[in-house]
């Protein structure tokens, strides 16, 4: 008969400067990142117009935002609803023909130049850029106009703005007619 030998395992304390077991586990744990978005139209499997949902940043960047189906929720900014739609009320129905696009166009044309403050770097260059989304948000804050898809599409002539100065943008309404307006990118103080 062969005698059994017992091996005793001894646990050594972690050396100073080593990571704890919880830190190693935390490092290996996958992080699931989501962002808050507000839906501008009904999205199957996600929600109704105006609802705020958590989605993956990639889905918002690649699918929802380019199609005008959702907008980013900015911390501290008030949530605004899009122009009236049939889904907003159960008793009364509002169709796109009931929205007075001519009145909205005349309001936009009568407005003074919109000023967008941006941090200037190296003279007239700005930090970041001004996009049509920035213009839509500025209209909502300054004038209470909701220029969102599918009722209105805001485009900047020349694309993104990366310098201080005065520029022209166009708001194309759902009825096919548009109006130009001027906006300024000014140095932030």
Secondary structure, 3 states (H helix, E strand, C coil): CCCCCCCCCCCCCCCCCCCCHHHHHHHHCCCCCCEEEEECCCECCCECCCCEEEECHHHHHHHHCCCCCEEECCCCCCCCCCCCCHHHCCCCCCCCCCCCHHHHHHHHHHCCCEEEEECEECCCEEEEEECHHHHHHHHHHHHCCCCCCCCEEEEECCCCEEECEEEEEEEEECCCCEEEEEEEEEECC
